[in-house]
């Protein structure tokens, strides 16, 4: 059985960056850039949530290791 790497960390870091970009754009009143950054944040957060769901599903199927 091959295991697949499920990466929640990368989209989480990209969501954090998008939030920072949003904040910076708002401080500079670049509203279009802020809206685009908000959409990036939403997209990356959805990817992270999906990764968490997959990891949770795999954890419930896998035998408990001590």
Secondary structure per residue as TSV (DSSP state, phi and psi in degrees):
chain	resnum	aa	ss	phi	psi
A	1	X	-	360.0	127.3
A	2	X	-	-91.7	142.1
A	3	X	-	-103.4	143.4
A	4	X	-	-106.1	136.5
A	5	X	-	-75.5	121.1
A	6	X	-	-104.1	116.5
A	7	X	-	-107.4	107.0
A	8	X	-	-93.6	-21.7
A	9	X	H	-69.5	-43.7
A	10	X	H	-62.2	-51.3
A	11	X	H	-63.6	-28.7
A	12	X	H	-65.3	-44.6
A	13	X	H	-66.2	-36.5
A	14	X	H	-68.8	-34.7
A	15	X	H	-65.4	-41.1
A	16	X	H	-61.3	-43.0
A	17	X	H	-63.8	-41.7
A	18	X	H	-62.5	-38.5
A	19	X	H	-64.4	-40.6
A	20	X	H	-64.4	-43.4
A	21	X	H	-61.2	-40.6
A	22	X	H	-59.6	-48.5
A	23	X	H	-60.6	-47.3
A	24	X	H	-61.8	-42.1
A	25	X	H	-63.4	-39.5
A	26	X	H	-65.7	-39.5
A	27	X	H	-61.2	-31.3
A	28	X	T	-96.5	5.7
A	29	X	T	57.7	36.4
A	30	X	-	-97.0	80.1
A	31	X	H	-65.9	-38.6
A	32	X	H	-62.5	-42.0
A	33	X	H	-64.7	-38.8
A	34	X	H	-64.7	-42.5
A	35	X	H	-64.7	-39.9
A	36	X	H	-65.5	-40.7
A	37	X	H	-64.9	-37.2
A	38	X	H	-63.3	-40.4
A	39	X	H	-66.0	-39.5
A	40	X	H	-61.3	-41.1
A	41	X	H	-61.3	-44.7
A	42	X	H	-60.4	-46.4
A	43	X	H	-62.1	-45.9
A	44	X	H	-66.4	-37.2
A	45	X	H	-65.5	-38.5
A	46	X	H	-62.6	-40.7
A	47	X	H	-63.7	-42.2
A	48	X	H	-63.6	-43.7
A	49	X	H	-61.9	-41.9
A	50	X	H	-62.4	-42.1
A	51	X	H	-61.3	-41.2
A	52	X	H	-62.6	-42.5
A	53	X	H	-62.4	-41.7
A	54	X	H	-64.2	-44.7
A	55	X	H	-61.9	-41.2
A	56	X	H	-63.9	-42.4
A	57	X	H	-61.7	-43.9
A	58	X	H	-66.3	-35.7
A	59	X	H	-67.0	-35.7
A	60	X	H	-75.3	-23.0
A	61	X	H	-86.5	-28.3
A	62	X	S	-79.0	146.6
A	63	X	-	-66.3	148.6
A	64	X	-	-70.0	131.7
A	65	X	-	-106.7	136.7
A	66	X	-	-105.9	360.0
